[in-house]
Amino acid sequence: MSRSKRATIDALIAEATVDCYNDSECVTGFYTMLENKLMVPFHTEVLGVDVAVTGVVLGEDDQVTAVCTRGRAKQRIPILDLPLPTPPPEGAECIDAYRYWLRGA
C-alpha cells in the first residue's frame, strides 16, 4: 500500500473512531461515515446480476450491509463482501478503511 493511500486510510479510521470506547461504537462510526460519504445509488454486479446499491444499513449484529435492489427485489449484502464497480463510487475508500480497521480490531 502506498504511503498516500495508507495516510488516507489512517485519517478515515481516526475520523470514524474518534471518541469511541468499544468496537460496537467504532462500527457505528464507520456506518455513519459510509452513510455520509458513500455516494449512492450506484450500480454494481452481484453474482452476475446488475443491481443498484441504494444505501447502507447497520444491523443489530453490528454488521454494516449494503442495500441492493433490482426491480422490486431487495437484498442486503455485507458491505465488505460487496463487489465494487470500476471505477468505484465516491466514498469507497471508507470501505477500505473499515476493512483495514477490522483486521486490526
N, C-alpha and C positions, 0 to 999 in steps of 0.2 A: 504494500500500500504506500502510495506517495506521501510525502510529508504534508502536502497541501490537503489531500483527502483526509488524512489522519487528524489534522488540525480542525477541519470542518466537523468531523465525526465527534471529536472530543468536545468541541463547543456545543454541538447539539445535545450530547449526553449531559453536559453541565447544565444546559438550559432546561432540559426535561426533568432533571432530578434535583434541582435546587430546592432546598427546604424539605426534602423527603426524608422520612425517618425509617422506612422499611421498603421492601421490594414491591409491595402492593401499591404504595404511594408512588413509587418510581414508574410502575406500569401505567398508572393513571396519568402521570406526567407525560409519558410517551404518547398515550392515547390522545391527550389534549393537544399535544404538538402535531400529531398526524391529522387530527380533525381541523386544525387551523392552517396547516401548511401544505398538506397533500391536496393538490388540485383535482377535484372530481367534478363531473364524471370524466372518466377516461375509458378507453376500450383496450381490452387485452384478450388473450386466448387461454381458455381453461379446458384441458382435455380435448383440444381440437375444435372447440366451440367459441365463437366470438361472444364476449359478454361485456357489459358496461359495469364498471365499478362506480357505484353511486355514493359511497360513504364508508365510514368505519364505525364499528360498534365495540364497546367494552363489555364483555360478558361478566357474569357473576363469578366466573372462574378465573378472573384477571387475564383473560385472553383477548387480545385485540384481533378483531376479524374485519375483513373487507366484505361489504355487501355487494354481491354480484347479481346483476339482473339480465335476463334475456326474455323479452316479451313480458308476460305476466309472472314468470318464474323468478324466484329469488333464492339465492344460496349464499350462506356465509362461509368464507374461507379464511383460515388463519392468515393474517397479513404477511407472516414470514414464509408462507407456502405459496403466495400469490405470484404467478409469473408476470413480470412487468413487460410492457411493450418497449420497443426500440423506436425512438428514444423514450426514456422513462418520463412519466409526468413530473411536473414541477413539484418539489417537496419529497420526491422519492428518496433523497438522501436521509430523511428522517427514519425510513425503514431500515436503511443500512446502520444507522446509529443505534436503533432499537436492537437489531440483531447482534451488533458488536457488544452492547451493554449486557445482553442476556448471556453471552458466552463468559463474561467475567463476573456476573452476579452470583 
